[in-house]
Amino acid sequence: LSLRPIPTPTVWNGNMRFGEASTLCQHSVFANVRRKRIFLPRKESTLSAQSTATLRGSRRFRLRPATSCGQRIAQAKVARLSATGDEKLPWSTLILLAGGVGKRMGASMPKQYLSLHGKPIALHSFQTFLELNFIKEVVVVCEEEYRDIFRSYQKNLESSIPLKFASPGKERQDSVFNGLKLVSADAMLVCVHDSARPLITCEEITSVVEDAAAHGAAVLGVACKPTIKEVDEHGFVVKTLDRSKLWEMQTPQVIAPEILRKGFDLVQRESLDVTDDVSIVEHLGMPVKVTRGYYTNIKVTTPDDMFIAERFLEEKTSVL
């Protein structure tokens, strides 16, 4: 078996990062190799027994069955946690932000309702959250005219999770606040997620919820890869920032509801402008845990993003 490593800038799923190497041969399907991927021929008979044994015995290449973006791993983990009372993940509410306009997409409707791989963008993450048994309630923040999309899809999934709707606000923080008003008193954590991030996985959600349960607030993030420079008002470089300390924030951002409510009291009292949810916690002087996410969890804001997301989903479907 001849395997030729090639660098690739794409991310096929959560177990492979941008810029990491993959190994390619013709007529291939995915198989996990630690945090990377290799490709095995579709017809296993074309592999000699010796080659297969060599691969499986290699310390570098340890094969395990391919998963759907980590969902099988996450579902097994959730099932294990739910089976034990002291380790059970907290009762959580999803606030799904689906009220943006999406001007950069240049479409006739908000980007989160454009079709992606056969269904509206917003429904991809909506379905992923519904698959997790610690999500006990969903609050969708969207305009009235789009609410039947979520109602119908939940009915098709035969999900009995309570579904509520809130109206979008002028700014993101206003939309989150409107959703927070409808969160049940039983909720121990609130997961705020952008519906324009359709590639979120069960594994990522489970990890960030675990961290929030331990620390009160957590957010998915990825290490910053490009060099970032501070620039003055005239367009000249002031300094180069230390990339090792810079992380790009994603969603979901998971916060205990009492902390979020206390933070909103401060934001409104001092007229603060915040661009994400954990910034509210930062203003309280409380810790926020960054949970390492995947680079696949992109936010779809441009036509180029749509193309990339479609490719990711095609590859995900091809391994099922």
N, C-alpha and C positions, 0 to 999 in steps of 0.2 A: 504493500500500500504506500503510495507516494503522497505525502502531505506537504503542501507548500504554504508556509505562513505568509499572509499578506496583511499590511495595515489597512484599517478601514475607518472612515470618519462617521460611519452610521452606527446606530444602536438598534439591534434587532429585538431585544427585550430587556427586562430588568436585570438579567444576569450578565450583561455585557455593557461596558461603558464606552462613551465616545472616545475614539482615538486608540482603543486597545486593539490588540491583534486578534484576528480570527484565523482559522486554518481551513483551507478550501480544497475540495476535490470535486469532480464532476458528479452530477445526479445526486445531490446531497439533501439531507434533512438534518435538523438540529439535534445535538445531544450536549448536555451540560459538561463542561470541564472546569470544575471549581467556579471561578467567577468569569471565565471566558467560555467560548464555544469552539467546538470542532464540528466538522461536517462528515457524516458517514454516508456511504452509498445507500440509496433507497433499497437496492437488492442486496441483502446481507450476504447472499451466496457468492457475490463477487469478491468478498473479503476472504482471504485464506484463514484457516484456523490459527495458523502461526501468527499472522498479522494481528488478528483479533486478540489473541492471548498477549501479544506484545503490548498492544495499546492498553488493555485492561490491567496489565501488571505494572505498567509504567508509573513511577512516582509522580511524573509530571502530568500525565493524562489519566484522571480517574473519572470514569463514566458513570452517569446516573441517568435515569429516564428523563426525557425532556418534559418541561412543565409549561403551562400557559402563563407566562410572565410571573411565575412564582405563586400562582393562585392555589395550586394543589398543596404546596408547602404551607401557605398561609392558612388554608382551610383546615389542614391537619393540626396546625398549631392552635388555631382558635378552638377546635374541637377538644384538644387536650386541656386547654385552659378552662374551658367551660365545664369540663368534667370534674374539676376540683374546686370546691367552694372558696378556699383561701387564695387561689390564683386566678379566679374568674376576672375577666376584663370588665371595667366599669360600664354601667348603664350609660350609653352615649347617644347624643342627638346629632344628626347631620344638619347643618345649615348650608344648603346648596345655593350658591349665588349664580343666578341665571337671568339677571336683569340688565346686563350690559348692552350697549348699542353696537359696538364693534365697528367703528368707523374705518379703521385701517384695513379691514377685509374688503371694503368696497362693494358689499353685497346689498341686496334689496331687503334683507331681514337681518336681525341680530345674528352674529356668527355662531352662537351656541345652538342655533336651530337649523343650521345648514347640515345637509346630509353628509355623514362620514361613515364609510363602509356599511351603508345600508340603513343607517338610522341617525337622527339628530345628534350632534356632538354632545349635548348635555346629557343624553340618555346613557352614554357609555359609563361615565362615573356614577350616575344615578344607580345603574344596575349593579356596579361593583360594590357600592356601599350596602345595597340591599342584601347582598350575599353573606354579609357578616352578621353573626347572631348577637353581637353586642351592640349593634345599631338598633335601637328600639323605637326611634322616631325620626321622621324626616321633615324639615321645614324648607320648602323651596321658595326662594325670593325671586319672583318673576312677575311680569305683567299678566293681567287677567286673561288676555287672549291666548296665552300659551299654556295655561294650566291644564287643559284637557290632554295635552301631550303626555304629561307625567301621570295623570290619573289613568289614562288608557293603557300606558305601558306597564304600570304597576299591576293593573288588573290582568294583563296578559301573563305577567310573571307569577300570578297567583300569590302575591305578597300581601300579608295582613298588617304590615307595619303602619302605624298611624301616619298619615300624610297631611301636612298643613301648608298653607301658603301665606306669604307676606308680600307686601308691595315694596318695590325697589325705592331707595332713597336717592338723593341728589349725588352723594358720594358713596364710595364703597363702605365707609364706616357707618353711614346712615342705613345702608341696606342690611349690614350685619346687626345693627341695633334693632331694626324692625323685626328681623328673624329671631333675635334673642328674646324679644317680648313673648314669643309663642312657645318657647322651650318649656317643657314640662318641669315641674318642681322635683320630679324623681331623677332627672338627668344629673349624672356626676361629672360628665365631660361634654363639651360642645366641639364638634369637628366642623370647622369652616372650610369649605372647598369651593374653588372656582370651577364652574361647569365647563369652562373652556380648557380644562386639563383632562382630556378623555382617557389618557393612558395610565392613570393611577392604578396601582395593583393592590390586591388584598394584603399582600405581604408588607407593603409600605404603610398602609393604614394601620395594620396591627402593630407595627413597630412604633409608630409615632404615638398611638394611643397608650401603649405600655409606658413610654417615656413620660407622657403627660400625667398618667396615673401616679407616677413616682415623684414628679417634680412640680405639678400644678399647671405647667404650660410647656408645650413642645411644638416644633415646626419641622417639616421636612426641608432638607436643604442639600445642596451638592457643592463640593469644593469648586472655587472659581478657577478656570483654566487659562483664560487669556491674561495678558499683562494689563493691569489697570493703572492709569495715571490720573493724578489730580491736575486739572487744567484751570487757569485763571480766566477772567471775563474777556480777555483779549485773545484767547485761544492758545496760550503758551503753557507748556508743561511746568507745573510747580514742583511735583515730585512723583516718584513711582511708589505705589503702595505695596505693602508686603502681601503678596498673593497667598502666602501660606495661612494668613489670618482672615482671608475673605471667602465668604460663602454666599451662594445665590439661594434666596429663599423661594420655597414652593408652597403648595397647599396639598393636603389639609394642614391647617394650623389648629392645634387642639388645646383647649383651655378649660379649666374648671369654671362653670358658669358664675359662681360667686366672685371669682377673680375678674372675669370679663365685665360683670355688672359694675363692680367697684371701679374698674378702669374707665368705663364709659362715663361714670359720674365725674371722674377727674377730667376726662376729655371735654365734656360739655361745660364743666365749671370754668375751665381755663381756656376754652375755645382752641383746643389743640387740633392740629391737622395730622392724621396718621395715614400711612399708605398701606399698612397691613395690620393684621389683628394682634400679633405678638408685640407690635410697637406699643400698643395700649398697656400691655403687661410691663414693658420696659419703663414706661413713664411712672409706673407704680414702684419702681425700684426692685422688682421681683425677678427671680431667675427664669430664663427660658432655655430649655434644652433643645439643641439642634440634632435631629435624627437624620442620619445619612440616608438619602433617598437615591433614586436612579435618574440618570440624565434623560431617560425616555419620558419622564413626566413633564413634557413640554406644555406650554400654554399656546393654544392655537389662536393667533391674532392676525396672520397674513395668509395669502394664498400659498406661499411657500411652506408655511407650517401645516397647512391642510395636506399638501402633497407628502410631506414627511410622515405625518400621523397616519395617512392612508397606507404607506409602505410598512410602517410598524405593524399595523393591524393585519395586513396581508400576510406578513411573516408569522404573526401569532397564529392566524387561522391555519396556515400551511402545516404546522406541527401538531395540530389537534387530531 
